[in-house]
Amino acid sequence: MIDEPTLELVRDALMTAVTIAAPILVAGVVIGLIISIFQSVTQIQEQTLTMVPKIIAMTIVAVMLLPWIVVRLSDFALHMFRLF
């Protein structure tokens, strides 16, 4: 049987990963939705038109949130070292 500290550790790791990835993924979804609406209105069906803006937006969001991401990861690492 799996003990409670192990489950808590895995849950914390997954929640940290989701918390860090969520803003970047939300930016990609929002840009993708805007580009899809634009493509529907103009009837332009170009695949690069969807990928390039999403990659650029997600990169910009990741760079802007880098200090916050580092703080979250270091807090999680310190939590891990305190447990063991």
Sequence and secondary structure as in RCSB ss.txt:
>XXXX:A:sequence
MIDEPTLELVRDALMTAVTIAAPILVAGVVIGLIISIFQSVTQIQEQTLTMVPKIIAMTIVAVMLLPWIVVRLSD
FALHMFRLF
>XXXX:A:secstr
   HHHHHHHHHHHHHHHHHHHHHHHHHHHHHHHHHHHHHHHT   HHHHHHHHHHHHHHHHHHTHHHHHHHHHH
HHHHHHHH 
